[in-house]
Amino acid sequence: MTWRLLGMTFSEGDSSRLVLARSLEWEALPVFATRAIAPIGLFWFNWWQLCLALAACSLLWCPIRSRFVSLRLGMIVSLFNNILVSLPANIFVAVVFFVLGRIGDACVSILWNVLSCLLAFAYPPTRAGTIPEKLWAQMSENLP
C-alpha cells in the first residue's frame, strides 16, 4: 500500500519511518524548527536571549503538542530544517560571524544542530502513542 503526501509517494515501510520521524520532531517542534533560523537570530539577540525565547516557546508548546498534530505542517518544517538545509545555512552564518570577529556567536551557529538535538531530548515525553496515532490517522486520509 502506498500513501501520497505533499506530492511525494511513500511505501508502507517509508510511511512507518515517516510517522516515527515526524512524531519525534513534533514533540520538540520549537527546537527542531529553529535549526536553520536560530543562528540568524544571533545577529539581533544574544545567545542567552535566544535560548530564553526558545525555552518560553517550548513551555507554551508542551501543553498543546498532543492536542494539535499536523502531518502537513510537520513535513513542511522538516523540509526546511533538515540537515542538508540547516547545516550549510549555519556554516554560512558562522563564517560571517568569524569575519565580524564574533567568535562566540560563530561557535554557537556552527554547533546549533547539535545543541538543538540536545535540547530536544530535554522535553518531557507525551503519552505514549498519542502523536503517532494522530499522524497515522492523517496519513490514512491521504490514501490514493
Solvent accessible surface area in square Angstrom, and as a share of the most:
residue,aa,sasa,rsa
1,M,148,0.66
2,T,61,0.35
3,W,18,0.06
4,R,124,0.45
5,L,2,0.01
6,L,66,0.33
7,G,57,0.54
8,M,69,0.31
9,T,79,0.46
10,F,27,0.11
11,S,50,0.32
12,E,104,0.47
13,G,36,0.35
14,D,52,0.27
15,S,0,0.00
16,S,53,0.34
17,R,152,0.56
18,L,14,0.07
19,V,3,0.02
20,L,108,0.54
21,A,36,0.28
22,R,33,0.12
23,S,6,0.04
24,L,116,0.58
25,E,32,0.14
26,W,3,0.01
27,E,40,0.18
28,A,4,0.03
29,L,19,0.10
30,P,20,0.13
31,V,4,0.02
32,F,25,0.10
33,A,28,0.22
34,T,24,0.14
35,R,42,0.15
36,A,12,0.09
37,I,108,0.55
38,A,6,0.05
39,P,1,0.01
40,I,70,0.36
41,G,12,0.12
42,L,1,0.00
43,F,68,0.28
44,W,182,0.64
45,F,110,0.46
46,N,77,0.39
47,W,141,0.49
48,W,126,0.44
49,Q,66,0.29
50,L,27,0.14
51,C,47,0.28
52,L,117,0.58
53,A,55,0.43
54,L,14,0.07
55,A,50,0.39
56,A,51,0.40
57,C,66,0.39
58,S,17,0.11
59,L,136,0.67
60,L,135,0.67
61,W,27,0.09
62,C,36,0.22
63,P,75,0.47
64,I,81,0.41
65,R,9,0.03
66,S,29,0.19
67,R,178,0.65
68,F,102,0.42
69,V,12,0.07
70,S,22,0.14
71,L,2,0.01
72,R,122,0.45
73,L,70,0.35
74,G,6,0.05
75,M,7,0.03
76,I,73,0.37
77,V,22,0.12
78,S,13,0.08
79,L,84,0.42
80,F,133,0.55
81,N,10,0.05
82,N,53,0.27
83,I,82,0.42
84,L,145,0.72
85,V,65,0.38
86,S,0,0.00
87,L,69,0.35
88,P,75,0.47
89,A,32,0.25
90,N,0,0.00
91,I,75,0.38
92,F,137,0.57
93,V,8,0.05
94,A,0,0.00
95,V,79,0.45
96,V,45,0.26
97,F,0,0.00
98,F,92,0.38
99,V,123,0.71
100,L,105,0.52
101,G,52,0.50
102,R,85,0.31
103,I,93,0.47
104,G,49,0.47
105,D,22,0.11
106,A,0,0.00
107,C,57,0.34
108,V,31,0.18
109,S,0,0.00
110,I,72,0.37
111,L,91,0.45
112,W,4,0.01
113,N,12,0.06
114,V,88,0.51
115,L,65,0.32
116,S,3,0.02
117,C,66,0.40
118,L,112,0.56
119,L,67,0.33
120,A,34,0.26
121,F,160,0.67
122,A,79,0.62
123,Y,26,0.10
124,P,77,0.49
125,P,116,0.73
126,T,29,0.17
127,R,187,0.68
128,A,107,0.83
129,G,29,0.28
130,T,13,0.08
131,I,1,0.00
132,P,43,0.27
133,E,117,0.53
134,K,72,0.31
135,L,2,0.01
136,W,87,0.31
137,A,55,0.43
138,Q,45,0.20
139,M,0,0.00
140,S,55,0.35
141,E,141,0.63
142,N,32,0.17
143,L,80,0.40
144,P,124,0.78
